């Protein structure tokens, strides 16, 4: 092999050995709009509902997860957001009253 080909091969193998960097993405839940929530533009809405359910229950010192209530509350927020796209998801939670 010639020197340039050897250098290129070395460079290519060194790039493959480096693990890819992962981007850290943070989301301010208080700024999520209903439009973003129902359009899946940020993430899966189920993740947001799960986080919000944990947050509201944590404020009440409730450490239990009622899966059926979680589904019902998620459906209530989804329905509210479909009719109030400019409101925030936090406003939706306050309006429907998570249990």
Residue, then its C-alpha position, 0 to 999 in steps of 0.5 A: x500500500x502506498x503511504x496516502x492509502x495507508x494514512x486514509x485507512x488509519x484515519x477511517x479506522x480511528x473514526x470508527x473506533x470513536x463512539x458517537x456523541x449523544x445529544x442531550x435534549x431537555x424539555x421544559x414541560x411548562x412550555x409544551x403546548x397542546x399542539x406540540x403534545x397532540x402532534x407528537x412534535x417533541x416526543x411520544x405524548x405517553x411519556x409526557x403524560x407519565x411524567x406529568x402524572x408522576x409530578x402531580x402525584x409526587x406533589x401529593x406524596x402519592x407513590x402509587x401508580x393506578x394504571x387505569x387512572x393514568x390512561x383515563x387522565x391521559x385521555x382527558x388531557x388529549x381530548x382537552x388539547x384537541x379543543x385548546x391547541x394554544x394552551x399549555x399541557x400544564x393548563x390542560x392538567x389543571x383543567x381536567x384535574x389529574x387524580 
